[in-house]
Amino acid sequence: MRDKAGLVYIYKKNRKVGVIQKDLIMYVNCHGRNIHIGTPIIEVEHNGTLKDAKEKLGDEQFVQVNKSDLVNLKFVFYTDFSSVTMRDGMVFPVTPAYSSNFNSRMLNYYVNREHL
């Protein structure tokens, strides 16, 4: 199944297909081969890698902040550039390997306020 419109994240779990609107995904974290997708309503878990999830989500508003976590810039509540707090209160560390990319993407996202 291909996501032609780019509006949804499609995943498989227990031989069933699930669909989540990308605009509702706040964060994605990976522990081993388990992907956890946080939305304002539920958290969904399925098998996969962070690399696969990152490819499915695209690069427009999702940015990697450490080895295991991607955040949706749309849902960032606060950042001191060494950690990021999401609107639901989840806090993710921003590690040195990812801080430069995160900082520039975060600033660029809010400077170009067309999305707000």
BAZAVO-680111 format. One record per atom (N, C-alpha, C, O): x, y, z; residue in one letter. Coordinates in steps of 0.1 Angstrom, whole numbers, padded with zeros to 4 digits, always signed. Atoms other than C-alpha are relative to their C-alpha. Layout:
% residues N
XYZa
...
***
This chain:
% residues 116
+0008-0012+0000m
+0000+0000+0000m
+0009+0012+0000m
+0018+0014+0008m
-0007-0012+0001r
+0014+0033-0010r
-0008+0012+0004r
-0020+0013+0001r
+0006-0012-0004d
+0006+0066+0006d
+0002+0011-0010d
+0012+0019-0008d
-0002-0010+0011k
+0002+0088-0025k
-0002+0014+0005k
+0005+0023+0001k
+0003-0013-0004a
-0013+0118-0008a
+0009+0005+0011a
+0011+0017+0013a
-0009-0004-0011g
+0012+0118+0021g
-0007+0005+0012g
-0001+0012+0021g
+0007-0005-0012l
-0015+0126+0046l
-0002-0010+0011l
-0006-0006+0022l
+0002+0010-0010v
-0016+0093+0065v
+0013-0008+0002v
+0021-0010-0007v
-0010+0009-0003y
+0008+0070+0082y
-0007-0014+0001y
-0016-0016+0009y
+0006+0014+0000i
+0000+0033+0074i
+0009-0010+0006i
+0021-0010+0004i
-0008+0010-0007y
+0012+0005+0096y
-0008-0013+0001y
-0020-0014-0001y
+0006+0013-0002k
+0005-0032+0101k
+0003-0005+0014k
+0014-0004+0019k
-0001+0006-0013k
-0001-0049+0134k
-0009-0012+0001k
-0021-0011-0001k
+0008+0012-0001n
-0013-0085+0139n
-0008-0002-0012n
-0020-0006-0011n
+0006+0003+0013r
-0021-0089+0102r
-0011+0010-0003r
-0019+0008-0012r
+0010-0010+0002k
-0043-0058+0104k
+0007+0013-0004k
+0018+0016+0000k
-0006-0013+0005v
-0037-0024+0087v
-0006+0011+0008v
-0019+0011+0010v
+0005-0012-0007g
-0040+0008+0107g
+0004+0012-0007g
+0014+0012-0015g
-0003-0013+0007v
-0040+0044+0095v
-0002+0011+0010v
-0011+0011+0018v
+0000-0011-0009i
-0032+0075+0114i
+0003+0013-0008i
+0012+0013-0017i
-0003-0013+0007q
-0034+0111+0101q
+0013+0005+0005q
+0016+0006+0017q
-0013-0005-0003k
+0001+0125+0100k
-0001+0013+0009k
+0008+0015+0018k
+0002-0012-0007d
-0011+0158+0113d
-0003-0002+0015d
-0001+0007+0023d
+0004+0003-0014l
-0022+0141+0146l
+0011-0007+0007l
+0010-0009+0019l
-0011+0007-0007i
+0011+0124+0153i
+0009+0010+0007i
+0014+0019+0000i
-0008-0009-0008m
+0029+0142+0181m
+0015-0004+0000m
+0024+0004-0001m
-0014+0005-0001y
+0060+0120+0184y
+0000-0015-0004y
-0010-0022-0004y
-0002+0014+0003v
+0074+0086+0174v
+0012-0004+0008v
+0023+0003+0007v
-0012+0005-0006n
+0098+0067+0196n
+0001-0015-0003n
-0009-0022-0005n
-0003+0014+0004c
+0114+0033+0190c
+0009-0006+0011c
+0018+0000+0016c
-0008+0008-0010h
+0126+0007+0215h
+0001-0013-0006h
-0008-0021-0007h
-0002+0013+0008g
+0142-0022+0197g
-0007+0001-0013g
-0004+0010-0021g
+0008+0000+0013r
+0118-0030+0169r
-0014+0003+0003r
-0023-0001-0005r
+0013-0005-0003n
+0088-0015+0186n
-0001+0015-0002n
+0006+0022+0004n
+0003-0014+0003i
+0075+0018+0173i
-0012+0004+0008i
-0022-0003+0008i
+0011-0006-0008h
+0053+0039+0196h
-0003+0013-0007h
+0006+0022-0008h
+0004-0012+0006i
+0033+0066+0179i
-0010+0007+0010i
-0020+0002+0013i
+0009-0008-0009g
+0018+0093+0202g
-0008+0010-0007g
-0003+0018-0015g
+0010-0010+0006t
-0013+0112+0192t
-0007+0006+0012t
-0005+0002+0024t
+0008-0006-0012p
-0035+0135+0214p
-0010-0009+0006p
-0014-0007+0018p
+0010+0009-0005i
-0059+0106+0218i
+0005-0013+0005i
+0001-0018+0016i
-0005+0014-0003i
-0040+0073+0218i
+0014-0001-0003i
+0020+0008-0010i
-0014+0004+0004e
-0006+0057+0216e
-0001-0013-0007e
-0007-0022-0002e
+0000+0012+0008v
-0002+0031+0189v
+0013-0006+0000v
+0024+0001-0001v
-0012+0008+0001e
+0024+0004+0189e
+0000-0010-0011e
-0010-0016-0014e
-0001+0010+0010h
+0036-0017+0160h
+0015-0003-0002h
+0024+0004+0003h
-0014+0003+0003n
+0068-0034+0148n
+0005+0008-0011n
-0002+0011-0021n
-0007-0007+0011g
+0093-0016+0127g
+0012+0007+0006g
+0016+0005+0017g
-0012-0007-0005t
+0123+0006+0129t
-0002+0015-0001t
-0012+0020-0008t
+0001-0015+0001l
+0127+0044+0134l
+0003+0005-0014l
-0003+0014-0019l
-0004-0004+0014k
+0143+0046+0100k
-0012-0001-0009k
-0015+0008-0017k
+0012+0003+0008d
+0111+0031+0084d
-0010+0011+0003d
-0016+0016-0006d
+0010-0010-0004a
+0089+0055+0104a
+0003+0013-0006a
-0005+0021-0010a
-0005-0013+0005k
+0110+0085+0094k
-0003+0001-0015k
-0007+0012-0019k
+0003+0000+0015e
+0107+0076+0057e
-0015+0002-0003e
-0018+0009-0012e
+0015-0001+0002k
+0069+0072+0060k
-0005+0014+0003k
-0014+0019-0004k
+0005-0013-0005l
+0065+0105+0078l
+0005+0012-0008l
-0002+0022-0009l
-0006-0011+0007g
+0087+0126+0056g
+0007+0010+0009g
+0009+0007+0021g
-0010-0009-0007d
+0109+0155+0066d
-0006+0014+0002d
+0001+0022+0008d
+0005-0013+0000e
+0086+0185+0065e
-0002+0005+0015e
+0004+0016+0018e
+0002-0005-0014q
+0075+0188+0102q
+0005-0010+0011q
+0004-0007+0022q
-0005+0010-0009f
+0091+0157+0118f
+0015+0001+0000f
+0022+0001-0010f
-0015-0001-0002v
+0127+0159+0132v
+0004-0009+0011v
-0002-0011+0021v
-0005+0010-0010q
+0148+0134+0150q
+0008+0008+0010q
+0016+0017+0007q
-0006-0008-0011v
+0160+0147+0184v
+0011-0009+0008v
+0019-0003+0015v
-0010+0009-0006n
+0180+0116+0196n
-0001-0013-0008n
-0009-0014-0017n
-0001+0013+0007k
+0187+0080+0186k
-0013-0007-0002k
-0016-0014-0011k
+0013+0008+0000s
+0152+0068+0194s
-0013+0008-0002s
-0023+0002-0003s
+0012-0008+0000d
+0128+0098+0190d
-0001+0010-0011d
+0009+0016-0015d
+0003-0010+0010l
+0112+0119+0163l
-0011+0008+0007l
-0020+0003+0014l
+0011-0009-0005v
+0090+0149+0172v
-0006+0007-0011v
+0001+0011-0021v
+0007-0009+0010n
+0064+0168+0152n
+0001+0014+0005n
-0004+0017+0016n
-0002-0013-0004l
+0074+0204+0154l
-0013+0008+0003l
-0013+0017+0011l
+0013-0006-0002k
+0037+0214+0153k
-0004-0002+0015k
-0012+0006+0020k
+0004+0003-0013f
+0033+0199+0188f
+0010+0003+0011f
+0009+0000+0023f
-0010-0004-0010v
+0064+0213+0205v
-0006+0012+0008v
-0010+0022+0003v
+0005-0010-0009f
+0054+0233+0235f
+0011+0009+0005f
+0010+0021+0006f
-0011-0007-0005y
+0088+0243+0248y
+0013-0007-0003y
+0013-0019-0003y
-0013+0006+0002t
+0125+0238+0241t
+0010+0009+0006t
+0009+0021+0004t
-0012-0008-0004d
+0157+0249+0257d
+0012-0005-0008d
+0023-0003-0005d
-0009+0005+0010f
+0175+0232+0228f
+0009-0012+0005f
+0017-0017-0003f
-0006+0012-0004s
+0188+0204+0250s
-0010-0010+0004s
-0007-0022+0006s
+0011+0008-0002s
+0154+0190+0256s
-0012+0006-0006s
-0012+0018-0009s
+0012-0006+0006v
+0120+0194+0241v
-0012-0006+0007v
-0013-0018+0010v
+0012+0004-0007t
+0086+0193+0259t
-0011+0001-0010t
-0013+0012-0017t
+0011+0000+0009m
+0056+0184+0239m
-0013+0005+0007m
-0013+0006+0019m
+0012-0005-0006r
+0021+0197+0244r
-0007-0009+0010r
-0014-0004+0019r
+0006+0009-0009d
+0010+0166+0262d
+0009-0002+0013d
+0006-0010+0021d
-0009+0001-0012g
+0039+0170+0287g
+0012-0010-0002g
+0021-0010+0007g
-0012+0009+0003m
+0063+0143+0272m
+0012+0009-0002m
+0012+0019-0009m
-0013-0007+0002v
+0099+0154+0274v
+0010-0009-0006v
+0011-0021-0002v
-0010+0008+0007f
+0126+0142+0250f
+0013+0007+0001f
+0013+0019-0001f
-0013-0007+0001p
+0163+0149+0253p
+0004+0002-0014p
+0001-0006-0023p
-0006-0003+0013v
+0180+0165+0224v
+0015-0002+0002v
+0022+0005+0008v
-0014+0004-0002t
+0214+0148+0221t
+0009+0008-0009t
+0004+0013-0019t
-0009-0008+0008p
+0245+0166+0208p
+0000-0004-0015p
+0002+0004-0024p
-0001+0005+0014a
+0245+0144+0176a
-0011+0006-0008a
-0010+0007-0021a
+0012-0005+0007y
+0210+0158+0167y
-0003+0014+0002y
-0012+0020-0004y
+0004-0013-0004s
+0210+0192+0183s
+0001+0011-0011s
-0007+0019-0012s
-0001-0010+0010s
+0223+0212+0154s
-0011+0000-0010s
-0017+0010-0014s
+0012+0002+0009n
+0197+0198+0130n
-0013+0004+0006n
-0021+0011+0000n
+0013-0003-0007f
+0169+0201+0155f
-0001+0015+0002f
-0011+0021-0001f
+0000-0014-0002n
+0179+0237+0164n
-0004+0008-0012n
-0012+0017-0012n
+0002-0007+0013s
+0180+0249+0128s
-0014-0003-0005s
-0021+0006-0010s
+0013+0003+0005r
+0148+0231+0119r
-0011+0006+0008r
-0021+0011+0003r
+0010-0006-0009m
+0129+0244+0149m
-0001+0015-0002m
-0012+0020-0003m
+0000-0015+0003l
+0140+0280+0143l
-0006+0003-0014l
-0014+0012-0015l
+0005-0002+0013n
+0132+0277+0106n
-0015-0002+0000n
-0023+0005-0007n
+0014+0003-0001y
+0098+0262+0114y
-0008+0011+0005y
-0019+0015+0000y
+0007-0011-0006y
+0088+0291+0135y
+0002+0013-0006y
-0006+0022-0005y
-0002-0012+0008v
+0103+0318+0114v
-0009+0001-0012v
-0015+0011-0015v
+0010+0001+0012n
+0082+0306+0084n
-0013-0003+0006n
-0017-0015+0006n
+0013+0002-0008r
+0049+0310+0103r
-0012-0002-0009r
-0023+0000-0004r
+0012+0002+0009e
+0027+0301+0073e
-0008-0011+0006e
-0021-0012+0003e
+0007+0011-0005h
+0017+0269+0092h
-0008+0004+0012h
-0017-0004+0016h
+0007-0004-0013l
+0004+0288+0123l
-0014+0006-0003l
-0021+0010+0006l
***
